[in-house]
Structures are given as structure tokens and as C-alpha cells.
Amino acid sequence: MSRIDLNVQAPDFTLNDFNGKSVSLSSYLNKKNVMLVFNRGFI
């Protein structure tokens, strides 16, 4: 998995939601309350 530096704008990406609709990170630009959580699991 590639690493992203701190304090750098996140790259835009697109994923499908639970209904199969495409949603991109850029669609949330200038909106409040977006939280991304990436869990790598517990070792």
C-alpha cells in the first residue's frame, strides 16, 4: 500500500456506495463533516 504524507491534500478517488452509485471524494469539496477512517486491523 502506498503511503500518503501528512498535511497534503488527499488524492481524489471514486468508490461505489452500498447502492452501487459512484461517489468521489471531490464531490465533498467545500462541505463540512467528512470523516475517513482507514483501519489496517490489529496485530
C-alpha positions in Angstrom: 0.0 0.0 0.0 1.4 3.4 -0.9 1.9 5.9 1.8 0.5 9.5 1.8 2.3 12.3 3.6 0.7 14.3 6.4 -0.7 17.8 5.7 -1.0 17.1 2.0 -4.3 17.2 0.1 -5.8 13.7 -0.3 -5.8 12.4 -3.9 -9.3 12.2 -5.5 -10.8 8.7 -5.8 -14.1 7.2 -6.6 -15.8 4.2 -5.0 -19.3 2.7 -5.2 -21.7 3.1 -2.3 -24.0 0.4 -0.9 -26.4 1.0 -3.8 -23.8 0.8 -6.5 -23.7 4.6 -7.1 -20.3 6.1 -7.8 -19.2 8.6 -5.1 -15.9 10.5 -5.4 -14.0 12.4 -2.7 -14.1 15.6 -4.8 -17.9 15.6 -4.5 -17.5 16.5 -0.9 -15.2 19.5 -1.6 -16.3 22.6 0.5 -18.8 20.6 2.5 -18.5 20.0 6.3 -18.2 16.9 8.4 -16.4 14.4 6.3 -14.5 11.7 8.2 -12.5 9.0 6.6 -11.4 6.0 8.7 -8.9 3.5 7.4 -8.4 0.5 9.7 -5.4 -1.7 9.0 -6.5 -4.2 11.6 -4.9 -5.2 14.8 -1.7 -7.1 15.0 
